[in-house]
Amino acid sequence: MRCSVSLGRKIKTLATKMVLTSSGDEDRGGHEKESKEESVLAMLGIIGTILNLVVIIFVYIYTTL
């Protein structure tokens, strides 16, 4: 019985430490990096879409001549 109470307290304190240490400066830096990566991927998606449209237009013109 005593062992289970001690183990329960250790688990609670460990969980509290994990939660408290997870929010910090490195977390904000991770969000900024993730945001930058998302904006780069969005830009690449837009460029890829435009290039696909250009190819489709050229193929359409080439096949109709």
GIUR-V233348 format. One record per run of one state. SS is the DSSP state (~ for helix, > for strand, _ for the rest). FROM is the first residue (numbers start at 0). TO is the last residue. If there is no record, write none. Layout:
SS/FROM/TO, SS/FROM/TO
This chain:
_/0/0, ~/1/21, _/22/23, ~/24/63, _/64/64
